[in-house]
Amino acid sequence: MTGVGTSTTVLFVDDSTTDRTLGAGLIHNRHPNWDVVAVPGARDALSELARRNVDMVVTDLVMPQIN
């Protein structure tokens, strides 16, 4: 996890807009100081992982294109 004084970053990956919105919202509501990044697919997730440090990934297991 991140060090003292830094924010935890969660990457939430789900192709369902509803599930993505609800899931990311639940995490944010429970942990308002966390940075929750929600993306619709594996390719977007890989791009985010290349751009930033992420402490946790929450992902759907079955998605179009890449599982």
C-alpha positions in Angstrom: 0.0 0.0 0.0 1.0 3.6 -0.3 3.0 5.4 2.3 2.0 7.9 5.0 0.4 11.0 3.5 -0.4 9.5 0.2 -3.7 8.3 -1.2 -4.6 4.7 -2.0 -5.4 4.2 -5.7 -7.9 1.6 -6.7 -8.4 0.5 -10.4 -12.0 -0.8 -10.9 -12.4 -2.7 -14.2 -15.8 -3.8 -15.5 -17.4 -3.8 -18.9 -20.9 -3.2 -17.4 -21.5 0.5 -17.0 -24.0 -0.2 -14.1 -21.6 -2.5 -12.2 -18.7 -0.2 -12.8 -20.5 2.8 -11.5 -22.0 1.0 -8.5 -18.8 -0.8 -7.6 -16.5 2.3 -7.9 -19.1 4.3 -6.0 -19.3 1.9 -3.2 -15.5 2.0 -2.7 -15.4 5.7 -2.9 -18.3 6.1 -0.4 -16.5 3.8 2.1 -13.1 5.3 1.5 -13.6 9.0 0.3 -9.9 9.7 0.5 -9.0 6.9 -2.0 -8.5 7.6 -5.7 -10.9 5.3 -7.5 -10.3 5.0 -11.3 -13.0 3.1 -13.2 -12.4 1.8 -16.7 -14.6 -0.3 -19.0 -12.1 -2.9 -20.2 -8.8 -4.8 -20.0 -7.1 -2.6 -22.6 -8.0 0.5 -20.7 -6.8 -1.1 -17.5 -3.5 -2.0 -19.0 -3.1 1.6 -20.2 -3.9 2.9 -16.7 -1.4 0.5 -15.1 1.3 1.8 -17.5 0.5 5.4 -16.5 0.2 5.2 -12.7 0.9 3.2 -9.6 -2.1 1.3 -8.4 -2.5 -0.2 -5.0 -5.5 -2.5 -5.8 -7.3 -3.8 -8.8 -10.9 -4.9 -8.7 -11.9 -6.6 -11.9 -14.7 -8.5 -13.7 -13.4 -11.9 -14.7 -15.2 -12.2 -18.0 -15.0 -9.3 -20.4 -15.0 -8.8 -24.2 -11.6 -8.7 -26.0 -9.4 -9.8 -23.1 -10.3 -11.9 -20.1 
